[in-house]
């Protein structure tokens, strides 16, 4: 990505980070991150367990409790696991009882009694009867939430239900709430108008809307550039720490870090305004451990590696280089969270404005060995780019992943524009999973309650294809639930007519009312391609009705397709007319590849 686009992206991300007076559960990121694109080289990562070069070989599952649309209680559980190279079948157990089988990496357990705790584990098999491994187990507890929630729609980044009461925003420090922002302004200095960055502070007794003081300017920096701006409260010093990537002027080579602490109603004290310990620094963020020790995560070596620095007690000065991870991986937007004694590092791929595969690594020691990078979510991060992750909820620990869908910047613009798409992440002994849900309920007590738009009607269902798949891959890979970058995808074999329409028929085994269809297709970063397609429904497998006409589609990677037709159908037919490069409008059948075709709704 060129420098101009980089600056635009950074400024757009700042919209979500300028004020800390946003609603408590706003889906917009409170920690801005920047994006650079030093390389578009493809790196292949295989999702395996036994061959992890860190020596961390635990095979585990995760469980996530969720609602179905229209339900009041959280009575369903999603189970995820990492696929193994030595297995091709997975058996799912609840409380020691076999409840299902799968070929992919996910399974939904529906309609459970409320208020009970269940224990899940997976057994992996090769060729049916040869058991090769058993996962570490994890529990899940169904519950009946109470209280007011805000409901977020992941299709367009809008609330469809807001809480009736105004909630306090900002940081509560002592008896007041404080809100901070840093923005690019024009300011008259010595009778000259200068463009620069200013830091502002506001405060409020209640933290509620329209109760904030007039912003007070704390500092002004002319003719420089700040990116990835974030504010964090240091409970030991009772001061607010501002972190950012800092450039001396319009260029992009200074690669410095800016760390300063703000005394509420006081002044700004700059701790660092240089390269941390002499290393170049661009994408950055802060991580605060359980003991209040803060660490700076920084993309270094021209964005090739990630450095982890320990900071002093004020969080404004690097004191030591703890580790260098992801060497040569060119990762963006670094972030770390800690869960049950494990550290998890998340990042996105440098891919311009378009979606990319989020990846993570884990360890029990920040300065020790980490797992290799592993894929999480799906191959396109559900049509977005990872930005940050944070814990939500007072009583129940849930983790939300905020990723940005840059639709307004696409060559063929998305009418919904730019907005965060929020996923729910789960963790277990170094393994992490991340799922898309159409709706999210933000609850003060329970955190994020995911709401799936019906049961997964196509998961593990049979598929027939008009043409054979390349490299022997069968069509049923598009309903196995596995859609990571390294997962199997269906691509026409080389002897199939290039560019000719081909179709798939999914048999859902019974009639069902369909609420939504998700389509995950292959991404080739830098040469992004869009599928031209239609989706039809049938009750008898002979007579079909058009449900979705995507022959003019320009969306890449992941599509959320609401279905308005209330007629129940048993069969779904996906007809592919072509694959087109979104930058050139030329045919790109070489980029052909369907990872997943998933329909959600209710069986009849």
Number of C-alpha atoms within 10 A of each C-alpha: 16 10 13 8 16 17 17 14 20 19 20 15 27 24 15 20 23 22 21 22 24 21 18 16 20 14 24 21 23 24 24 26 29 26 28 26 19 16 17 15 13 10 9 8 13 18 21 15 21 14 13 17 12 13 13 19 15 16 22 22 28 28 28 25 20 25 26 24 17 10 11 12 19 24 23 26 24 16 23 27 21 23 22 22 13 16 18 15 21 26 18 21 17 17 13 12 11 14 13 14 17 18 22 25 20 25 25 18 17 16 13 16 14 14 13 11 12 16 15 23 25 25 18 24 20 16 10 11 9 11 16 12 16 17 17 16 19 19 16 19 19 22 20 10 14 11 9 16 22 19 22 25 18 21 18 18 20 15 17 10 13 14 15 9 8 12 15 19 22 22 20 17 15 9 9 14 22 26 24 26 22 24 17 17 13 14 16 9 9 7 7 9 11 15 17 18 20 18 20 19 21 22 24 23 14 18 24 18 14 8 12 18 13 11 14 13 14 16 13 17 16 18 13 15 20 24 27 23 27 27 26 19 17 18 10 10 13 15 20 23 24 24 26 27 27 24 23 18 14 11 11 13 13 17 21 23 29 23 23 21 24 21 13 20 12 10 12 18 14 15 18 17 18 20 19 23 12 8 17 20 28 32 24 28 26 26 20 18 13 9 6 13 16 21 27 28 25 28 28 24 16 17 23 17 18 27 24 23 25 21 19 15 15 19 30 24 23 22 15 14 17 15 15 18 23 20 14 14 18 25 28 30 26 27 25 24 18 19 15 10 12 18 19 22 23 25 24 25 26 26 23 24 23 24 29 25 26 29 23 23 22 26 21 17 11 20 14 12 16 23 22 22 21 23 25 25 22 28 27 25 31 31 25 28 30 31 26 25 25 17 17 20 17 12 10 14 14 19 21 20 21 24 26 25 26 23 21 15 17 19 13 13 14 16 9 14 14 20 24 25 29 33 26 21 22 20 23 19 22 24 25 24 24 23 20 19 22 21 24 27 22 24 23 18 17 20 22 27 23 26 24 21 22 21 22 22 25 25 26 21 16 17 20 15 19 14 18 18 19 16 11 10 15 18 26 23 25 31 24 25 24 25 28 25 25 17 21 21 26 24 24 25 15 12 10 15 11 14 16 10 14 17 16 20 22 26 21 21 14 13 19 22 21 27 19 19 22 16 20 26 27 26 24 17 17 16 13 22 30 27 30 19 20 19 21 18 25 20 18 11 15 8 10 16 14 13 19 18 13 18 15 11 16 22 23 24 28 23 17 18 17 17 16 12 15 10 12 18 25 21 24 25 23 19 21 20 17 20 23 24 20 22 13 12 12 11 16 20 18 15 20 22 22 22 29 28 24 21 28 23 22 18 18 10
